[in-house]
Amino acid sequence: MGPSEYASGEVTRDPVTGRLETYTIAPGDVSSVIGVRFCTDFVTILVENNAFASDFEPGKVLRLAPLRDYRAEG
């Protein structure tokens, strides 16, 4: 889960639990590689952030929420 060539943005963690909280997109980042870095696909990250691929730009802060279990909802 560490930085890689195309997913080198900054990550913040919850100071109490250590869980991932946010990811700041860095110049040169590639959406699919960001997904791989966090063991998910980038579409899931976009959905969790109510964002579109066109919103993908350096400096944008993405929330890294735990994946929901949609089967348990309604």
TORGU-6780 format. One record per atom (N, C-alpha, C, O): residue number from 1; x, y, z; chain; residue in three letters; atom name. Coordinates in Angstrom, 1 decimal. Layout:
N
(drenza NUM, (X, Y, Z), 'A', 'ALA', 'CA'),
...
END
This chain:
74
(drenza 1, (0.8, -1.2, 0.0), 'A', 'MET', 'N'),
(drenza 1, (0.0, 0.0, 0.0), 'A', 'MET', 'CA'),
(drenza 1, (0.8, 1.3, 0.0), 'A', 'MET', 'C'),
(drenza 1, (0.3, 2.4, 0.2), 'A', 'MET', 'O'),
(drenza 2, (2.1, 1.1, -0.2), 'A', 'GLY', 'N'),
(drenza 2, (2.9, 2.3, -0.2), 'A', 'GLY', 'CA'),
(drenza 2, (2.9, 3.0, -1.6), 'A', 'GLY', 'C'),
(drenza 2, (2.3, 2.5, -2.5), 'A', 'GLY', 'O'),
(drenza 3, (3.6, 4.1, -1.6), 'A', 'PRO', 'N'),
(drenza 3, (3.6, 4.9, -2.9), 'A', 'PRO', 'CA'),
(drenza 3, (4.2, 4.1, -4.0), 'A', 'PRO', 'C'),
(drenza 3, (5.1, 3.2, -3.8), 'A', 'PRO', 'O'),
(drenza 4, (3.8, 4.3, -5.2), 'A', 'SER', 'N'),
(drenza 4, (4.4, 3.7, -6.4), 'A', 'SER', 'CA'),
(drenza 4, (4.5, 4.8, -7.5), 'A', 'SER', 'C'),
(drenza 4, (4.2, 6.0, -7.3), 'A', 'SER', 'O'),
(drenza 5, (5.1, 4.4, -8.6), 'A', 'GLU', 'N'),
(drenza 5, (5.4, 5.4, -9.6), 'A', 'GLU', 'CA'),
(drenza 5, (4.2, 6.2, -10.1), 'A', 'GLU', 'C'),
(drenza 5, (4.3, 7.4, -10.3), 'A', 'GLU', 'O'),
(drenza 6, (3.1, 5.6, -10.2), 'A', 'TYR', 'N'),
(drenza 6, (1.9, 6.3, -10.7), 'A', 'TYR', 'CA'),
(drenza 6, (0.8, 6.4, -9.7), 'A', 'TYR', 'C'),
(drenza 6, (-0.4, 6.7, -10.0), 'A', 'TYR', 'O'),
(drenza 7, (1.1, 6.3, -8.4), 'A', 'ALA', 'N'),
(drenza 7, (0.2, 6.5, -7.3), 'A', 'ALA', 'CA'),
(drenza 7, (1.0, 6.9, -6.1), 'A', 'ALA', 'C'),
(drenza 7, (1.2, 6.2, -5.1), 'A', 'ALA', 'O'),
(drenza 8, (1.6, 8.2, -6.2), 'A', 'SER', 'N'),
(drenza 8, (2.5, 8.6, -5.2), 'A', 'SER', 'CA'),
(drenza 8, (2.0, 9.7, -4.3), 'A', 'SER', 'C'),
(drenza 8, (2.7, 10.4, -3.5), 'A', 'SER', 'O'),
(drenza 9, (0.6, 9.9, -4.3), 'A', 'GLY', 'N'),
(drenza 9, (0.0, 10.9, -3.5), 'A', 'GLY', 'CA'),
(drenza 9, (0.1, 10.7, -2.0), 'A', 'GLY', 'C'),
(drenza 9, (0.5, 9.6, -1.5), 'A', 'GLY', 'O'),
(drenza 10, (-0.2, 11.7, -1.2), 'A', 'GLU', 'N'),
(drenza 10, (-0.1, 11.7, 0.2), 'A', 'GLU', 'CA'),
(drenza 10, (-1.4, 11.0, 0.8), 'A', 'GLU', 'C'),
(drenza 10, (-2.5, 11.2, 0.3), 'A', 'GLU', 'O'),
(drenza 11, (-1.2, 10.2, 1.8), 'A', 'VAL', 'N'),
(drenza 11, (-2.3, 9.5, 2.5), 'A', 'VAL', 'CA'),
(drenza 11, (-2.4, 10.0, 3.9), 'A', 'VAL', 'C'),
(drenza 11, (-1.3, 10.2, 4.6), 'A', 'VAL', 'O'),
(drenza 12, (-3.6, 10.2, 4.4), 'A', 'THR', 'N'),
(drenza 12, (-3.7, 10.5, 5.8), 'A', 'THR', 'CA'),
(drenza 12, (-4.5, 9.3, 6.5), 'A', 'THR', 'C'),
(drenza 12, (-5.2, 8.6, 5.9), 'A', 'THR', 'O'),
(drenza 13, (-4.2, 9.2, 7.8), 'A', 'ARG', 'N'),
(drenza 13, (-4.8, 8.1, 8.6), 'A', 'ARG', 'CA'),
(drenza 13, (-5.4, 8.7, 9.8), 'A', 'ARG', 'C'),
(drenza 13, (-5.1, 9.7, 10.3), 'A', 'ARG', 'O'),
(drenza 14, (-6.4, 8.0, 10.3), 'A', 'ASP', 'N'),
(drenza 14, (-7.1, 8.3, 11.5), 'A', 'ASP', 'CA'),
(drenza 14, (-6.0, 8.1, 12.7), 'A', 'ASP', 'C'),
(drenza 14, (-5.4, 7.1, 12.8), 'A', 'ASP', 'O'),
(drenza 15, (-5.8, 9.2, 13.5), 'A', 'PRO', 'N'),
(drenza 15, (-4.7, 9.1, 14.5), 'A', 'PRO', 'CA'),
(drenza 15, (-5.0, 8.0, 15.6), 'A', 'PRO', 'C'),
(drenza 15, (-4.1, 7.5, 16.2), 'A', 'PRO', 'O'),
(drenza 16, (-6.3, 7.7, 15.8), 'A', 'VAL', 'N'),
(drenza 16, (-6.6, 6.7, 16.8), 'A', 'VAL', 'CA'),
(drenza 16, (-6.6, 5.3, 16.3), 'A', 'VAL', 'C'),
(drenza 16, (-6.0, 4.4, 16.8), 'A', 'VAL', 'O'),
(drenza 17, (-7.3, 5.0, 15.1), 'A', 'THR', 'N'),
(drenza 17, (-7.5, 3.7, 14.6), 'A', 'THR', 'CA'),
(drenza 17, (-6.4, 3.3, 13.6), 'A', 'THR', 'C'),
(drenza 17, (-6.1, 2.1, 13.4), 'A', 'THR', 'O'),
(drenza 18, (-5.7, 4.3, 13.0), 'A', 'GLY', 'N'),
(drenza 18, (-4.8, 4.0, 11.9), 'A', 'GLY', 'CA'),
(drenza 18, (-5.4, 3.7, 10.6), 'A', 'GLY', 'C'),
(drenza 18, (-4.7, 3.5, 9.6), 'A', 'GLY', 'O'),
(drenza 19, (-6.7, 3.8, 10.5), 'A', 'ARG', 'N'),
(drenza 19, (-7.4, 3.5, 9.2), 'A', 'ARG', 'CA'),
(drenza 19, (-7.1, 4.7, 8.2), 'A', 'ARG', 'C'),
(drenza 19, (-6.9, 5.8, 8.6), 'A', 'ARG', 'O'),
(drenza 20, (-7.0, 4.3, 6.9), 'A', 'LEU', 'N'),
(drenza 20, (-6.9, 5.3, 5.9), 'A', 'LEU', 'CA'),
(drenza 20, (-8.0, 6.2, 5.8), 'A', 'LEU', 'C'),
(drenza 20, (-9.2, 5.8, 6.0), 'A', 'LEU', 'O'),
(drenza 21, (-7.8, 7.5, 5.7), 'A', 'GLU', 'N'),
(drenza 21, (-8.8, 8.5, 5.6), 'A', 'GLU', 'CA'),
(drenza 21, (-8.9, 9.2, 4.2), 'A', 'GLU', 'C'),
(drenza 21, (-10.0, 9.2, 3.6), 'A', 'GLU', 'O'),
(drenza 22, (-7.8, 9.7, 3.8), 'A', 'THR', 'N'),
(drenza 22, (-7.8, 10.5, 2.5), 'A', 'THR', 'CA'),
(drenza 22, (-6.5, 10.2, 1.7), 'A', 'THR', 'C'),
(drenza 22, (-5.5, 9.7, 2.2), 'A', 'THR', 'O'),
(drenza 23, (-6.7, 10.5, 0.4), 'A', 'TYR', 'N'),
(drenza 23, (-5.6, 10.4, -0.5), 'A', 'TYR', 'CA'),
(drenza 23, (-5.6, 11.6, -1.4), 'A', 'TYR', 'C'),
(drenza 23, (-6.6, 12.0, -1.9), 'A', 'TYR', 'O'),
(drenza 24, (-4.5, 12.3, -1.4), 'A', 'THR', 'N'),
(drenza 24, (-4.3, 13.5, -2.3), 'A', 'THR', 'CA'),
(drenza 24, (-3.7, 13.1, -3.6), 'A', 'THR', 'C'),
(drenza 24, (-2.5, 12.7, -3.6), 'A', 'THR', 'O'),
(drenza 25, (-4.3, 13.4, -4.7), 'A', 'ILE', 'N'),
(drenza 25, (-3.8, 13.0, -6.0), 'A', 'ILE', 'CA'),
(drenza 25, (-2.6, 13.8, -6.3), 'A', 'ILE', 'C'),
(drenza 25, (-2.6, 15.1, -6.1), 'A', 'ILE', 'O'),
(drenza 26, (-1.5, 13.2, -6.7), 'A', 'ALA', 'N'),
(drenza 26, (-0.2, 13.8, -7.0), 'A', 'ALA', 'CA'),
(drenza 26, (-0.1, 13.9, -8.6), 'A', 'ALA', 'C'),
(drenza 26, (-0.7, 13.2, -9.3), 'A', 'ALA', 'O'),
(drenza 27, (0.7, 14.9, -9.0), 'A', 'PRO', 'N'),
(drenza 27, (1.0, 15.0, -10.5), 'A', 'PRO', 'CA'),
(drenza 27, (1.5, 13.6, -11.0), 'A', 'PRO', 'C'),
(drenza 27, (2.4, 13.0, -10.4), 'A', 'PRO', 'O'),
(drenza 28, (1.0, 13.2, -12.1), 'A', 'GLY', 'N'),
(drenza 28, (1.5, 11.9, -12.7), 'A', 'GLY', 'CA'),
(drenza 28, (0.7, 10.7, -12.2), 'A', 'GLY', 'C'),
(drenza 28, (1.0, 9.6, -12.8), 'A', 'GLY', 'O'),
(drenza 29, (-0.1, 10.8, -11.2), 'A', 'ASP', 'N'),
(drenza 29, (-0.9, 9.7, -10.8), 'A', 'ASP', 'CA'),
(drenza 29, (-1.8, 9.2, -11.9), 'A', 'ASP', 'C'),
(drenza 29, (-2.3, 10.0, -12.7), 'A', 'ASP', 'O'),
(drenza 30, (-2.1, 7.9, -11.9), 'A', 'VAL', 'N'),
(drenza 30, (-3.0, 7.2, -12.8), 'A', 'VAL', 'CA'),
(drenza 30, (-4.1, 6.6, -12.0), 'A', 'VAL', 'C'),
(drenza 30, (-3.8, 5.8, -11.1), 'A', 'VAL', 'O'),
(drenza 31, (-5.3, 6.8, -12.4), 'A', 'SER', 'N'),
(drenza 31, (-6.5, 6.4, -11.7), 'A', 'SER', 'CA'),
(drenza 31, (-6.4, 4.9, -11.4), 'A', 'SER', 'C'),
(drenza 31, (-6.7, 4.5, -10.2), 'A', 'SER', 'O'),
(drenza 32, (-6.2, 4.1, -12.3), 'A', 'SER', 'N'),
(drenza 32, (-6.2, 2.6, -12.1), 'A', 'SER', 'CA'),
(drenza 32, (-5.1, 2.2, -11.1), 'A', 'SER', 'C'),
(drenza 32, (-5.3, 1.2, -10.3), 'A', 'SER', 'O'),
(drenza 33, (-4.0, 2.8, -11.1), 'A', 'VAL', 'N'),
(drenza 33, (-2.9, 2.5, -10.2), 'A', 'VAL', 'CA'),
(drenza 33, (-3.2, 2.9, -8.8), 'A', 'VAL', 'C'),
(drenza 33, (-2.9, 2.3, -7.8), 'A', 'VAL', 'O'),
(drenza 34, (-3.9, 4.0, -8.6), 'A', 'ILE', 'N'),
(drenza 34, (-4.4, 4.4, -7.3), 'A', 'ILE', 'CA'),
(drenza 34, (-5.3, 3.3, -6.8), 'A', 'ILE', 'C'),
(drenza 34, (-5.2, 3.0, -5.6), 'A', 'ILE', 'O'),
(drenza 35, (-6.2, 2.8, -7.6), 'A', 'GLY', 'N'),
(drenza 35, (-7.1, 1.7, -7.2), 'A', 'GLY', 'CA'),
(drenza 35, (-6.3, 0.5, -6.7), 'A', 'GLY', 'C'),
(drenza 35, (-6.6, 0.0, -5.6), 'A', 'GLY', 'O'),
(drenza 36, (-5.3, 0.1, -7.5), 'A', 'VAL', 'N'),
(drenza 36, (-4.5, -1.0, -7.1), 'A', 'VAL', 'CA'),
(drenza 36, (-3.8, -0.7, -5.8), 'A', 'VAL', 'C'),
(drenza 36, (-3.7, -1.6, -4.9), 'A', 'VAL', 'O'),
(drenza 37, (-3.3, 0.5, -5.6), 'A', 'ARG', 'N'),
(drenza 37, (-2.6, 0.8, -4.3), 'A', 'ARG', 'CA'),
(drenza 37, (-3.4, 0.6, -3.1), 'A', 'ARG', 'C'),
(drenza 37, (-2.9, 0.2, -2.1), 'A', 'ARG', 'O'),
(drenza 38, (-4.8, 0.8, -3.3), 'A', 'PHE', 'N'),
(drenza 38, (-5.7, 0.6, -2.1), 'A', 'PHE', 'CA'),
(drenza 38, (-6.5, -0.6, -2.2), 'A', 'PHE', 'C'),
(drenza 38, (-7.6, -0.7, -1.6), 'A', 'PHE', 'O'),
(drenza 39, (-6.1, -1.6, -3.1), 'A', 'CYS', 'N'),
(drenza 39, (-6.8, -2.9, -3.2), 'A', 'CYS', 'CA'),
(drenza 39, (-8.3, -2.7, -3.6), 'A', 'CYS', 'C'),
(drenza 39, (-9.1, -3.4, -3.0), 'A', 'CYS', 'O'),
(drenza 40, (-8.5, -1.8, -4.5), 'A', 'THR', 'N'),
(drenza 40, (-9.9, -1.6, -5.0), 'A', 'THR', 'CA'),
(drenza 40, (-9.8, -1.1, -6.4), 'A', 'THR', 'C'),
(drenza 40, (-8.7, -1.1, -7.0), 'A', 'THR', 'O'),
(drenza 41, (-10.9, -0.8, -7.0), 'A', 'ASP', 'N'),
(drenza 41, (-10.8, -0.2, -8.3), 'A', 'ASP', 'CA'),
(drenza 41, (-11.2, 1.3, -8.2), 'A', 'ASP', 'C'),
(drenza 41, (-11.9, 1.7, -7.2), 'A', 'ASP', 'O'),
(drenza 42, (-10.7, 2.1, -9.1), 'A', 'PHE', 'N'),
(drenza 42, (-10.8, 3.6, -9.0), 'A', 'PHE', 'CA'),
(drenza 42, (-12.3, 4.0, -9.1), 'A', 'PHE', 'C'),
(drenza 42, (-12.7, 5.0, -8.6), 'A', 'PHE', 'O'),
(drenza 43, (-13.1, 3.2, -9.8), 'A', 'VAL', 'N'),
(drenza 43, (-14.5, 3.5, -9.9), 'A', 'VAL', 'CA'),
(drenza 43, (-15.2, 3.5, -8.6), 'A', 'VAL', 'C'),
(drenza 43, (-16.0, 4.4, -8.3), 'A', 'VAL', 'O'),
(drenza 44, (-14.8, 2.6, -7.7), 'A', 'THR', 'N'),
(drenza 44, (-15.3, 2.5, -6.4), 'A', 'THR', 'CA'),
(drenza 44, (-14.9, 3.8, -5.6), 'A', 'THR', 'C'),
(drenza 44, (-15.7, 4.4, -4.9), 'A', 'THR', 'O'),
(drenza 45, (-13.7, 4.2, -5.8), 'A', 'ILE', 'N'),
(drenza 45, (-13.2, 5.4, -5.1), 'A', 'ILE', 'CA'),
(drenza 45, (-14.0, 6.6, -5.6), 'A', 'ILE', 'C'),
(drenza 45, (-14.4, 7.5, -4.8), 'A', 'ILE', 'O'),
(drenza 46, (-14.2, 6.7, -6.9), 'A', 'LEU', 'N'),
(drenza 46, (-15.0, 7.8, -7.4), 'A', 'LEU', 'CA'),
(drenza 46, (-16.4, 7.8, -6.9), 'A', 'LEU', 'C'),
(drenza 46, (-17.0, 8.9, -6.5), 'A', 'LEU', 'O'),
(drenza 47, (-17.1, 6.7, -6.8), 'A', 'VAL', 'N'),
(drenza 47, (-18.4, 6.6, -6.3), 'A', 'VAL', 'CA'),
(drenza 47, (-18.5, 7.0, -4.9), 'A', 'VAL', 'C'),
(drenza 47, (-19.4, 7.8, -4.5), 'A', 'VAL', 'O'),
(drenza 48, (-17.5, 6.6, -4.1), 'A', 'GLU', 'N'),
(drenza 48, (-17.5, 7.0, -2.6), 'A', 'GLU', 'CA'),
(drenza 48, (-17.3, 8.5, -2.5), 'A', 'GLU', 'C'),
(drenza 48, (-17.6, 9.0, -1.4), 'A', 'GLU', 'O'),
(drenza 49, (-16.7, 9.1, -3.5), 'A', 'ASN', 'N'),
(drenza 49, (-16.5, 10.6, -3.4), 'A', 'ASN', 'CA'),
(drenza 49, (-17.5, 11.4, -4.2), 'A', 'ASN', 'C'),
(drenza 49, (-17.3, 12.6, -4.4), 'A', 'ASN', 'O'),
(drenza 50, (-18.5, 10.7, -4.8), 'A', 'ASN', 'N'),
(drenza 50, (-19.5, 11.4, -5.6), 'A', 'ASN', 'CA'),
(drenza 50, (-18.7, 12.3, -6.7), 'A', 'ASN', 'C'),
(drenza 50, (-19.1, 13.4, -6.9), 'A', 'ASN', 'O'),
(drenza 51, (-17.8, 11.6, -7.3), 'A', 'ALA', 'N'),
(drenza 51, (-16.9, 12.4, -8.3), 'A', 'ALA', 'CA'),
(drenza 51, (-17.0, 11.7, -9.6), 'A', 'ALA', 'C'),
(drenza 51, (-17.5, 10.6, -9.8), 'A', 'ALA', 'O'),
(drenza 52, (-16.5, 12.3, -10.6), 'A', 'PHE', 'N'),
(drenza 52, (-16.4, 11.8, -12.0), 'A', 'PHE', 'CA'),
(drenza 52, (-14.9, 11.7, -12.4), 'A', 'PHE', 'C'),
(drenza 52, (-14.1, 12.4, -11.8), 'A', 'PHE', 'O'),
(drenza 53, (-14.6, 10.9, -13.4), 'A', 'ALA', 'N'),
(drenza 53, (-13.2, 10.8, -13.8), 'A', 'ALA', 'CA'),
(drenza 53, (-12.6, 12.2, -14.2), 'A', 'ALA', 'C'),
(drenza 53, (-11.4, 12.4, -14.1), 'A', 'ALA', 'O'),
(drenza 54, (-13.5, 13.1, -14.7), 'A', 'SER', 'N'),
(drenza 54, (-13.0, 14.4, -15.1), 'A', 'SER', 'CA'),
(drenza 54, (-12.6, 15.2, -13.9), 'A', 'SER', 'C'),
(drenza 54, (-11.9, 16.2, -14.1), 'A', 'SER', 'O'),
(drenza 55, (-13.0, 14.8, -12.7), 'A', 'ASP', 'N'),
(drenza 55, (-12.6, 15.5, -11.5), 'A', 'ASP', 'CA'),
(drenza 55, (-11.2, 15.1, -11.0), 'A', 'ASP', 'C'),
(drenza 55, (-10.6, 15.7, -10.1), 'A', 'ASP', 'O'),
(drenza 56, (-10.6, 14.1, -11.7), 'A', 'PHE', 'N'),
(drenza 56, (-9.3, 13.6, -11.3), 'A', 'PHE', 'CA'),
(drenza 56, (-8.2, 14.6, -11.7), 'A', 'PHE', 'C'),
(drenza 56, (-7.9, 14.7, -12.9), 'A', 'PHE', 'O'),
(drenza 57, (-7.7, 15.3, -10.7), 'A', 'GLU', 'N'),
(drenza 57, (-6.6, 16.2, -11.0), 'A', 'GLU', 'CA'),
(drenza 57, (-5.7, 16.3, -9.8), 'A', 'GLU', 'C'),
(drenza 57, (-6.1, 16.1, -8.7), 'A', 'GLU', 'O'),
(drenza 58, (-4.4, 16.7, -10.0), 'A', 'PRO', 'N'),
(drenza 58, (-3.5, 16.8, -8.9), 'A', 'PRO', 'CA'),
(drenza 58, (-4.0, 17.8, -7.8), 'A', 'PRO', 'C'),
(drenza 58, (-4.6, 18.9, -8.2), 'A', 'PRO', 'O'),
(drenza 59, (-3.9, 17.4, -6.6), 'A', 'GLY', 'N'),
(drenza 59, (-4.3, 18.2, -5.5), 'A', 'GLY', 'CA'),
(drenza 59, (-5.7, 17.9, -5.0), 'A', 'GLY', 'C'),
(drenza 59, (-6.1, 18.2, -3.8), 'A', 'GLY', 'O'),
(drenza 60, (-6.5, 17.1, -5.7), 'A', 'LYS', 'N'),
(drenza 60, (-7.8, 16.7, -5.3), 'A', 'LYS', 'CA'),
(drenza 60, (-7.7, 15.7, -4.2), 'A', 'LYS', 'C'),
(drenza 60, (-6.9, 14.8, -4.2), 'A', 'LYS', 'O'),
(drenza 61, (-8.4, 15.9, -3.1), 'A', 'VAL', 'N'),
(drenza 61, (-8.4, 15.0, -1.9), 'A', 'VAL', 'CA'),
(drenza 61, (-9.6, 14.0, -2.0), 'A', 'VAL', 'C'),
(drenza 61, (-10.7, 14.4, -2.1), 'A', 'VAL', 'O'),
(drenza 62, (-9.2, 12.8, -2.0), 'A', 'LEU', 'N'),
(drenza 62, (-10.2, 11.7, -2.1), 'A', 'LEU', 'CA'),
(drenza 62, (-10.4, 11.1, -0.8), 'A', 'LEU', 'C'),
(drenza 62, (-9.4, 10.8, -0.1), 'A', 'LEU', 'O'),
(drenza 63, (-11.6, 10.8, -0.4), 'A', 'ARG', 'N'),
(drenza 63, (-11.9, 10.1, 0.9), 'A', 'ARG', 'CA'),
(drenza 63, (-11.8, 8.6, 0.6), 'A', 'ARG', 'C'),
(drenza 63, (-12.3, 8.1, -0.4), 'A', 'ARG', 'O'),
(drenza 64, (-11.1, 8.0, 1.5), 'A', 'LEU', 'N'),
(drenza 64, (-10.9, 6.5, 1.4), 'A', 'LEU', 'CA'),
(drenza 64, (-11.7, 5.8, 2.4), 'A', 'LEU', 'C'),
(drenza 64, (-11.2, 5.4, 3.5), 'A', 'LEU', 'O'),
(drenza 65, (-13.0, 5.7, 2.2), 'A', 'ALA', 'N'),
(drenza 65, (-13.9, 5.1, 3.1), 'A', 'ALA', 'CA'),
(drenza 65, (-13.8, 3.6, 3.0), 'A', 'ALA', 'C'),
(drenza 65, (-13.5, 3.0, 2.0), 'A', 'ALA', 'O'),
(drenza 66, (-14.1, 2.9, 4.1), 'A', 'PRO', 'N'),
(drenza 66, (-14.2, 1.4, 4.1), 'A', 'PRO', 'CA'),
(drenza 66, (-15.3, 1.1, 3.1), 'A', 'PRO', 'C'),
(drenza 66, (-16.3, 1.7, 3.0), 'A', 'PRO', 'O'),
(drenza 67, (-15.1, 0.0, 2.4), 'A', 'LEU', 'N'),
(drenza 67, (-16.1, -0.4, 1.4), 'A', 'LEU', 'CA'),
(drenza 67, (-17.4, -0.8, 2.2), 'A', 'LEU', 'C'),
(drenza 67, (-17.3, -1.5, 3.2), 'A', 'LEU', 'O'),
(drenza 68, (-18.5, -0.4, 1.6), 'A', 'ARG', 'N'),
(drenza 68, (-19.8, -0.8, 2.2), 'A', 'ARG', 'CA'),
(drenza 68, (-20.2, -2.2, 1.8), 'A', 'ARG', 'C'),
(drenza 68, (-19.8, -2.6, 0.7), 'A', 'ARG', 'O'),
(drenza 69, (-21.0, -2.8, 2.7), 'A', 'ASP', 'N'),
(drenza 69, (-21.6, -4.1, 2.3), 'A', 'ASP', 'CA'),
(drenza 69, (-23.0, -3.7, 1.9), 'A', 'ASP', 'C'),
(drenza 69, (-23.9, -3.7, 2.7), 'A', 'ASP', 'O'),
(drenza 70, (-23.2, -3.5, 0.6), 'A', 'TYR', 'N'),
(drenza 70, (-24.5, -3.1, 0.0), 'A', 'TYR', 'CA'),
(drenza 70, (-25.5, -4.2, 0.2), 'A', 'TYR', 'C'),
(drenza 70, (-26.7, -3.9, 0.2), 'A', 'TYR', 'O'),
(drenza 71, (-25.1, -5.4, 0.5), 'A', 'ARG', 'N'),
(drenza 71, (-26.1, -6.5, 0.7), 'A', 'ARG', 'CA'),
(drenza 71, (-26.9, -6.2, 2.0), 'A', 'ARG', 'C'),
(drenza 71, (-28.0, -6.6, 2.2), 'A', 'ARG', 'O'),
(drenza 72, (-26.2, -5.6, 3.0), 'A', 'ALA', 'N'),
(drenza 72, (-26.8, -5.4, 4.3), 'A', 'ALA', 'CA'),
(drenza 72, (-27.7, -4.1, 4.3), 'A', 'ALA', 'C'),
(drenza 72, (-28.4, -4.0, 5.3), 'A', 'ALA', 'O'),
(drenza 73, (-27.7, -3.3, 3.3), 'A', 'GLU', 'N'),
(drenza 73, (-28.5, -2.1, 3.2), 'A', 'GLU', 'CA'),
(drenza 73, (-29.8, -2.5, 2.6), 'A', 'GLU', 'C'),
(drenza 73, (-29.9, -3.1, 1.5), 'A', 'GLU', 'O'),
(drenza 74, (-30.9, -2.0, 3.2), 'A', 'GLY', 'N'),
(drenza 74, (-32.3, -2.0, 2.7), 'A', 'GLY', 'CA'),
(drenza 74, (-32.7, -3.1, 1.9), 'A', 'GLY', 'C'),
(drenza 74, (-33.8, -3.2, 1.4), 'A', 'GLY', 'O'),
END
